[in-house]
């Protein structure tokens, strides 16, 4: 196992999970000549999803293959997805990078190893700065970002969990809600 350190912090292995599949659609703007429908029967479209997961230690490819298959089975069993008659085209999981924070949907997370709030915020700020710098260099080359920050580059967006079920009322970053504590994670929403 690699023990990688980035700017004085432990970095964890992050793996990218991706699935491409066909599904039923009831869209009224269905276009049989679209790339989203190419090669499929009427009212079927191509779809895909990708996400990343961070682990405390490296995983074997066999373990990852089992994990992605378990995820796919649960994804298909979801009531909404089951009704779409999903047909898998490709499913893969592969190593993405070693890093200190992992992107999920409009939030980043890391393992809670006893950091103070101040240490977590400082760590996240360094992470965002690294990724912004990487993106700026790539922008000069081909005008594209290497890493999607999903708004994390704007510090004013950083917050914790929603309080009182109102989107205008959040706890301060980093999030240390019951779910985060149960999962052993620290999250910063943005």
SERO-4910 file (N, C-alpha, C, O; in steps of 0.05 Angstrom, whole numbers):
BEGIN
 pado doro    nc1    nc2    nc3   cac1   cac2   cac3    cc1    cc2    cc3    oc1    oc2    oc3
  Unk    A     17    -24      0      0      0      0     18     25      0     37     27     15
  Unk    A     10     43    -17     25     69    -18     16     86      5     -8     87     12
  Unk    A     34    101     16     28    120     37     35    148     26     57    158     32
  Unk    A     17    159     10     23    183     -4     15    208     13     -6    208     25
  Unk    A     33    227     13     28    252     27     28    275      7     46    277    -10
  Unk    A      8    292      8      6    316     -9      5    340      9    -14    343     26
  Unk    A     24    358      7     25    383     23     21    377     52      7    390     66
  Unk    A     35    356     62     35    348     90     10    333     99      7    328    123
  Unk    A     -7    325     81    -32    311     88    -33    284     75    -23    280     52
  Unk    A    -45    264     88    -49    238     76    -68    240     53    -89    252     55
  Unk    A    -60    228     31    -77    226      7    -88    198      5    -74    178     12
  Unk    A   -112    195     -4   -126    170     -6   -131    162    -35   -133    180    -52
  Unk    A   -133    136    -40   -139    128    -68   -168    134    -75   -186    128    -59
  Unk    A   -172    145    -98   -199    151   -108   -203    136   -134   -185    135   -151
  Unk    A   -226    123   -136   -232    107   -160   -257    118   -173   -276    128   -160
  Unk    A   -257    117   -200   -279    127   -216   -297    104   -225   -287     85   -237
  Unk    A   -322    105   -219   -342     85   -227   -359     96   -250   -369    118   -248
  Unk    A   -361     81   -272   -376     91   -295   -394     69   -307   -386     45   -308
  Unk    A   -418     76   -315   -436     58   -328   -448     72   -352   -455     95   -351
  Unk    A   -451     57   -374   -466     67   -397   -487     46   -403   -482     22   -403
  Unk    A   -512     56   -408   -534     38   -411   -556     50   -429   -556     74   -434
  Unk    A   -574     34   -438   -598     43   -453   -621     41   -434   -622     25   -416
  Unk    A   -641     59   -439   -665     59   -422   -689     69   -437   -686     81   -458
  Unk    A   -712     63   -427   -737     73   -438   -739    103   -433   -727    113   -413
  Unk    A   -753    117   -450   -758    146   -446   -786    152   -454   -797    141   -472
  Unk    A   -797    171   -440   -824    182   -447   -822    211   -455   -842    225   -455
  Unk    A   -798    220   -461   -793    248   -468   -810    256   -493   -812    240   -512
  Unk    A   -822    279   -491   -838    289   -514   -821    299   -536   -830    302   -559
  Unk    A   -796    306   -530   -778    316   -551   -760    294   -563   -738    300   -572
  Unk    A   -769    269   -561   -754    246   -571   -747    250   -601   -765    258   -617
  Unk    A   -722    246   -608   -713    249   -635   -698    224   -643   -676    218   -633
  Unk    A   -709    209   -661   -698    183   -669   -671    186   -684   -658    166   -689
  Unk    A   -664    210   -692   -639    214   -706   -617    226   -688   -595    234   -698
  Unk    A   -621    228   -663   -602    239   -644   -581    219   -637   -585    195   -639
  Unk    A   -557    229   -628   -536    210   -619   -545    196   -594   -534    174   -588
  Unk    A   -565    207   -580   -575    194   -555   -593    170   -561   -599    155   -543
  Unk    A   -601    167   -587   -619    145   -594   -607    127   -615   -619    107   -622
  Unk    A   -583    134   -625   -570    119   -647   -568     89   -641   -557     81   -621
  Unk    A   -580     73   -659   -579     44   -656   -600     32   -638   -599      7   -633
  Unk    A   -617     48   -626   -637     38   -607   -665     38   -619   -671     53   -638
  Unk    A   -682     21   -608   -710     21   -617   -724     46   -607   -714     60   -589
  Unk    A   -747     51   -618   -762     76   -612   -768     77   -582   -774     57   -568
  Unk    A   -766    102   -571   -771    108   -543   -750     96   -525   -755     91   -501
  Unk    A   -726     91   -536   -703     82   -520   -680    103   -524   -677    113   -546
  Unk    A   -665    109   -503   -643    128   -505   -619    117   -491   -621    100   -473
  Unk    A   -595    127   -499   -571    121   -484   -569    139   -460   -578    162   -461
  Unk    A   -557    129   -439   -553    145   -415   -527    135   -402   -517    114   -409
  Unk    A   -517    150   -383   -493    142   -369   -491    156   -342   -505    176   -337
  Unk    A   -474    146   -325   -468    159   -300   -439    152   -292   -429    131   -298
  Unk    A   -427    171   -279   -400    167   -268   -399    181   -241   -411    202   -236
  Unk    A   -384    169   -223   -380    181   -196   -354    170   -185   -343    150   -196
  Unk    A   -344    182   -165   -319    173   -153   -323    166   -124   -340    177   -110
  Unk    A   -306    147   -114   -306    140    -86   -278    139    -76   -259    130    -90
  Unk    A   -275    149    -52   -249    149    -39   -248    128    -17   -268    124     -3
  Unk    A   -226    113    -15   -223     92      5   -198     98     22   -180    112     13
  Unk    A   -198     87     46   -175     91     63   -150     76     54   -127     84     60
  Unk    A   -154     55     38   -131     40     27   -137     32     -2   -160     31    -10
  Unk    A   -116     24    -16   -119     16    -44   -136    -10    -45   -135    -26    -26
  Unk    A   -151    -14    -66   -167    -37    -70   -157    -54    -94   -145    -42   -112
  Unk    A   -161    -80    -93   -153    -96   -115   -174    -93   -138   -197    -85   -132
  Unk    A   -167    -99   -162   -186    -97   -184   -209   -116   -180   -232   -109   -187
  Unk    A   -204   -140   -169   -225   -159   -164   -246   -147   -144   -270   -150   -148
  Unk    A   -236   -135   -123   -254   -123   -103   -270   -100   -116   -294    -98   -111
  Unk    A   -257    -84   -132   -270    -62   -146   -291    -72   -166   -313    -61   -167
  Unk    A   -285    -93   -181   -304   -104   -200   -329   -114   -185   -351   -110   -194
  Unk    A   -325   -128   -162   -348   -137   -146   -364   -113   -136   -389   -113   -136
  Unk    A   -350    -92   -127   -363    -68   -116   -380    -54   -138   -402    -46   -132
  Unk    A   -369    -51   -162   -384    -37   -183   -408    -54   -191   -429    -43   -199
  Unk    A   -405    -80   -191   -428    -98   -198   -450    -96   -177   -473    -96   -184
  Unk    A   -442    -95   -151   -462    -92   -130   -476    -65   -133   -500    -64   -129
  Unk    A   -461    -44   -139   -473    -18   -143   -494    -19   -166   -516     -9   -163
  Unk    A   -486    -31   -189   -504    -33   -212   -530    -48   -205   -551    -40   -212
  Unk    A   -527    -70   -190   -551    -85   -182   -570    -68   -165   -594    -69   -169
  Unk    A   -559    -53   -146   -575    -35   -130   -587    -13   -146   -611     -6   -143
  Unk    A   -572     -2   -165   -581     19   -183   -605      9   -199   -625     24   -202
  Unk    A   -603    -15   -210   -625    -26   -226   -650    -33   -209   -672    -32   -219
  Unk    A   -645    -40   -184   -667    -48   -166   -683    -24   -156   -706    -28   -147
  Unk    A   -671      0   -158   -686     24   -149   -712     25   -165   -712     21   -189
  Unk    A   -734     30   -151   -761     29   -164   -763     46   -189   -774     37   -209
  Unk    A   -752     71   -188   -753     88   -211   -737     77   -234   -746     77   -257
  Unk    A   -713     67   -228   -696     56   -250   -707     29   -260   -704     24   -284
  Unk    A   -719     13   -243   -730    -13   -252   -751     -8   -274   -753    -24   -292
  Unk    A   -766     13   -272   -787     19   -291   -776     28   -318   -790     28   -338
  Unk    A   -750     35   -319   -738     45   -344   -727     23   -361   -717     28   -383
  Unk    A   -728     -2   -352   -717    -25   -368   -688    -21   -377   -682    -20   -401
  Unk    A   -671    -17   -357   -643    -11   -363   -629    -36   -375   -633    -58   -367
  Unk    A   -613    -30   -395   -596    -51   -408   -567    -40   -409   -561    -20   -421
  Unk    A   -550    -54   -395   -522    -46   -392   -506    -49   -417   -507    -70   -430
  Unk    A   -491    -28   -425   -472    -30   -447   -444    -33   -436   -429    -50   -446
  Unk    A   -436    -16   -417   -410    -19   -405   -410    -11   -376   -426      7   -368
  Unk    A   -393    -24   -360   -391    -18   -332   -362    -22   -324   -350    -43   -329
  Unk    A   -350     -1   -313   -322     -3   -305   -316     14   -281   -330     33   -274
  Unk    A   -295      6   -268   -284     21   -246   -254     21   -249   -242      0   -254
  Unk    A   -242     44   -245   -213     46   -248   -201     67   -229   -215     85   -221
  Unk    A   -176     64   -224   -162     83   -207   -163    111   -220   -159    113   -244
  Unk    A   -168    131   -204   -169    159   -214   -145    175   -205   -130    185   -221
  Unk    A   -141    177   -178   -119    192   -168   -117    188   -138   -135    178   -125
  Unk    A    -94    195   -127    -91    198    -98    -96    227    -92    -85    245   -105
  Unk    A   -113    233    -72   -119    261    -64   -129    262    -36   -135    241    -24
  Unk    A   -131    286    -25   -139    290      3   -169    293      5   -180    288     27
  Unk    A   -183    302    -16   -212    307    -16   -223    294    -41   -210    292    -62
  Unk    A   -248    285    -39   -262    271    -61   -288    287    -68   -303    294    -50
  Unk    A   -293    291    -94   -317    305   -104   -340    285   -105   -338    263   -116
  Unk    A   -363    294    -92   -388    281    -97   -406    303   -109   -396    322   -119
  Unk    A   -433    300   -107   -450    320   -120   -451    346   -105   -463    348    -84
  Unk    A   -438    367   -116   -435    393   -104   -426    393    -76   -434    410    -59
  Unk    A   -408    375    -70   -395    374    -44   -369    358    -46   -366    341    -65
  Unk    A   -351    362    -28   -327    346    -26   -327    334      2   -338    344     21
  Unk    A   -313    311      4   -312    297     29   -284    286     33   -269    281     14
  Unk    A   -277    282     58   -252    269     66   -257    253     92   -278    256    104
  Unk    A   -238    237     99   -242    221    123   -237    238    148   -219    255    149
  Unk    A   -253    234    168   -250    248    194   -230    232    210   -235    210    220
  Unk    A   -206    244    212   -184    231    227   -177    248    251   -154    247    261
  Unk    A   -196    263    261   -192    280    284   -185    309    278   -177    323    297
  Unk    A   -187    318    253   -181    346    247   -201    364    261   -224    357    266
  Unk    A   -191    388    268   -208    409    278   -222    421    254   -214    416    231
  Unk    A   -243    436    259   -257    450    236   -237    468    222   -237    469    197
  Unk    A   -220    482    236   -201    500    224   -181    484    206   -175    493    184
  Unk    A   -172    461    216   -154    445    200   -168    434    175   -155    433    154
  Unk    A   -193    426    177   -208    416    154   -211    438    133   -208    433    109
  Unk    A   -218    462    142   -222    484    123   -196    492    110   -195    498     86
  Unk    A   -175    492    125   -148    498    114   -140    477     93   -130    483     72
  Unk    A   -145    451    100   -139    429     82   -155    432     56   -144    429     34
  Unk    A   -181    438     58   -197    441     35   -189    464     18   -189    463     -7
  Unk    A   -182    487     30   -172    510     16   -147    503     -1   -144    512    -23
  Unk    A   -129    488     11   -104    479     -3   -112    461    -27   -100    464    -49
  Unk    A   -130    443    -22   -139    425    -44   -151    441    -67   -144    437    -90
  Unk    A   -169    460    -61   -182    476    -81   -161    492    -96   -162    494   -121
  Unk    A   -142    503    -82   -121    519    -95   -104    501   -114    -98    510   -136
  Unk    A    -98    477   -106    -84    458   -124    -99    453   -149    -88    454   -171
  Unk    A   -125    447   -146   -141    440   -169   -146    465   -187   -146    462   -212
  Unk    A   -149    488   -175   -152    513   -191   -127    518   -208   -128    525   -231
  Unk    A   -104    514   -196    -78    517   -209    -76    498   -233    -67    505   -254
  Unk    A    -83    473   -228    -83    452   -248   -101    460   -271    -93    458   -295
  Unk    A   -125    470   -265   -144    478   -286   -133    502   -301   -136    503   -326
  Unk    A   -121    521   -288   -111    545   -301    -89    537   -321    -88    548   -344
  Unk    A    -71    519   -314    -51    510   -332    -62    496   -357    -54    500   -379
  Unk    A    -83    479   -352    -96    465   -374   -111    484   -392   -113    480   -416
  Unk    A   -124    505   -380   -138    524   -395   -120    538   -416   -129    544   -438
  Unk    A    -95    543   -408    -76    555   -426    -70    537   -449    -64    547   -471
  Unk    A    -71    511   -445    -64    492   -466    -87    488   -485    -84    491   -510
  Unk    A   -111    480   -475   -133    474   -493   -160    485   -484   -181    477   -495
  Unk    A   -160    504   -465   -185    517   -457   -204    500   -441   -227    507   -438
  Unk    A   -194    477   -430   -211    460   -415   -201    456   -386   -177    459   -381
  Unk    A   -220    450   -368   -212    444   -341   -205    415   -339   -216    398   -352
  Unk    A   -186    409   -321   -178    381   -316   -196    370   -294   -203    346   -294
  Unk    A   -204    387   -275   -219    378   -252   -243    396   -247   -240    421   -247
  Unk    A   -266    385   -245   -291    400   -240   -293    406   -210   -295    387   -194
  Unk    A   -293    431   -202   -295    439   -174   -324    443   -166   -329    446   -142
  Unk    A   -343    444   -184   -371    448   -179   -377    471   -160   -394    469   -142
  Unk    A   -363    493   -163   -368    517   -148   -351    519   -123   -352    540   -109
  Unk    A   -334    499   -117   -318    500    -92   -297    523    -94   -286    530    -73
  Unk    A   -291    533   -117   -272    554   -120   -282    580   -107   -267    599   -102
  Unk    A   -309    582   -102   -321    605    -90   -325    599    -60   -344    585    -52
  Unk    A   -307    609    -44   -307    603    -15   -334    610     -2   -342    597     17
  Unk    A   -348    631    -11   -373    639      1   -394    617     -2   -414    617     12
  Unk    A   -390    597    -20   -409    575    -23   -406    554     -2   -424    538      2
  Unk    A   -383    552     11   -378    530     29   -397    531     53   -400    551     66
  Unk    A   -409    508     58   -427    506     81   -430    477     89   -420    459     76
  Unk    A   -444    473    111   -449    446    121   -477    437    114   -488    445     93
  Unk    A   -490    421    131   -516    410    126   -538    431    127   -535    452    140
  Unk    A   -560    425    113   -583    442    114   -597    439    141   -601    417    150
  Unk    A   -604    461    153   -618    461    178   -648    467    174   -655    482    156
  Unk    A   -665    456    191   -693    462    190   -706    458    162   -726    470    156
  Unk    A   -694    441    145   -704    434    119   -709    459    101   -727    459     85
  Unk    A   -693    479    105   -695    503     89   -669    508     75   -648    508     88
  Unk    A   -669    511     49   -645    513     34   -629    539     40   -606    542     33
  Unk    A   -642    558     54   -628    583     60   -615    582     88   -604    601     97
  Unk    A   -618    559    101   -608    557    129   -589    532    131   -598    509    132
  Unk    A   -563    538    130   -543    517    131   -525    520    156   -522    542    167
  Unk    A   -514    497    164   -494    498    185   -468    509    173   -465    509    148
  Unk    A   -449    516    189   -424    526    179   -407    502    169   -411    479    178
  Unk    A   -390    508    150   -371    487    140   -349    484    161   -341    503    175
  Unk    A   -339    460    164   -346    435    150   -370    422    164   -376    428    187
  Unk    A   -384    405    149   -407    391    160   -398    369    179   -380    353    173
  Unk    A   -411    369    202   -406    348    221   -433    338    232   -437    333    256
  Unk    A   -452    334    213   -479    325    220   -478    296    229   -457    283    228
  Unk    A   -500    285    238   -502    257    247   -493    238    226   -478    219    231
  Unk    A   -501    242    201   -494    224    179   -464    224    174   -452    203    171
  Unk    A   -452    248    173   -423    250    169   -409    236    191   -390    221    186
  Unk    A   -417    240    216   -404    227    239   -407    197    237   -387    182    242
  Unk    A   -431    187    230   -435    158    227   -417    146    206   -408    124    209
  Unk    A   -413    161    184   -397    151    161   -367    156    165   -351    147    149
  Unk    A   -360    171    186   -332    177    191   -320    197    171   -297    196    164
  Unk    A   -337    215    161   -329    234    140   -333    263    150   -348    268    168
  Unk    A   -319    280    136   -323    309    138   -330    318    110   -317    311     91
  Unk    A   -352    335    108   -360    344     82   -361    374     81   -366    388    102
  Unk    A   -357    385     58   -361    413     53   -379    415     28   -370    408      6
  Unk    A   -403    425     32   -421    429      9   -415    456     -3   -404    474     10
  Unk    A   -421    458    -29   -416    484    -43   -435    487    -67   -434    507    -81
***
